[in-house]
């Protein structure tokens, strides 16, 4: 017996409603786990850009609890890393448009704002294998130790001391990272001295 279009439509809507409800319940059940994992990933990224080595999740939590405070400088989220009351560095939140969406992450600077300690990304939607290579360690490591003199900006392929390698085939993403990085440091680094 041939079923009509109405049967197909009702069946499709019923199955869609059942699976949508299952997905919503599963998402609601795992939401605390998802949020905890996102918070832990942020803490790991902050410690990484501050060049603080950790061996496990419990160590990340312990270091964060003992040595990291959060504040706002120039309307930007900044994590302050201190040991025994002495500021060792700052992790500055950075965000801006990439090729396909917003790139978010942190840039670590020394306590006097003169040196980059590291750069890390917590969110991006760049092309895998091209712009997505911003997550690779070779790319991020070349930012460590770069000097900031207050007026210079980090650039690609120039003759100054701030030269780093761009990603071949990902010009838009490479330029976006520099624009975001230079914007975040220019906005906050000049104000670090009075906020220690």
C-alpha positions, 0 to 999 in steps of 0.5 A, spaced: 500 500 500 502 506 497 503 511 503 502 519 501 506 525 502 503 526 509 505 520 512 512 522 510 512 529 512 509 526 519 514 521 520 520 526 518 518 531 523 517 526 528 524 523 528 527 530 527 523 532 534 525 525 537 533 526 535 533 534 537 530 532 544 535 527 545 541 532 542 538 537 547 538 533 553 545 530 552 548 537 551 544 540 557 547 534 561 554 535 558 554 542 559 558 543 566 563 538 563 564 542 557 564 549 561 570 546 565 574 543 559 573 550 556 576 553 562 581 549 563 583 550 556 583 557 557 588 556 563 593 552 559 593 557 554 594 563 559 600 559 562 603 557 555 603 564 553 607 566 560 612 560 558 610 556 565 611 549 564 605 544 567 605 537 567 598 536 568 591 539 570 591 539 577 598 543 576 595 548 572 589 549 577 594 549 583 599 554 579 593 558 577 590 559 584 596 561 587 599 565 582 594 568 577 590 574 578 585 577 573 584 584 571 581 589 566 586 594 563 584 598 557 578 594 557 582 588 556 582 582 560 589 581 563 591 575 567 597 577 572 602 572 573 606 573 580 610 569 584 612 571 591 608 578 590 613 580 584 609 580 577 613 576 572 608 577 566 602 578 563 597 574 559 593 579 555 587 577 551 586 578 544 581 578 539 579 580 532 577 578 525 581 572 521 579 570 514 573 566 516 571 568 523 574 571 529 581 569 532 581 569 539 587 568 544 592 570 549 599 574 548 604 574 554 608 579 555 614 580 560 613 584 567 616 591 564 612 590 557 619 589 553 618 582 551 613 577 548 613 571 552 609 567 547 602 567 543 597 562 543 590 561 540 583 559 544 579 559 538 579 560 530 576 558 524 581 558 519 582 554 513 585 547 516 592 546 513 593 553 511 591 559 516 589 553 521 597 552 522 597 558 527 596 553 532 602 549 530 608 550 535 613 552 530 609 558 528 607 560 536 615 559 538 617 564 533 614 570 537 617 568 544 623 573 546 621 578 541 623 585 544 618 590 544 620 597 545 614 601 545 613 604 538 615 598 534 610 593 532 611 585 530 612 584 522 613 579 517 619 579 512 622 585 514 629 587 516 628 589 523 629 585 530 621 584 530 621 579 524 618 573 524 616 568 518 609 568 515 605 562 513 605 560 506 599 560 502 595 564 508 597 571 507 590 573 510 590 569 516 598 571 517 596 578 517 590 578 521 594 575 527 599 580 526 594 586 526 590 582 532 597 581 536 599 589 535 593 591 537 592 588 543 599 590 545 599 597 543 592 598 547 595 594 554 603 594 554 603 602 555 599 602 561 602 596 564 607 600 569 601 603 573 597 597 574 602 592 577 
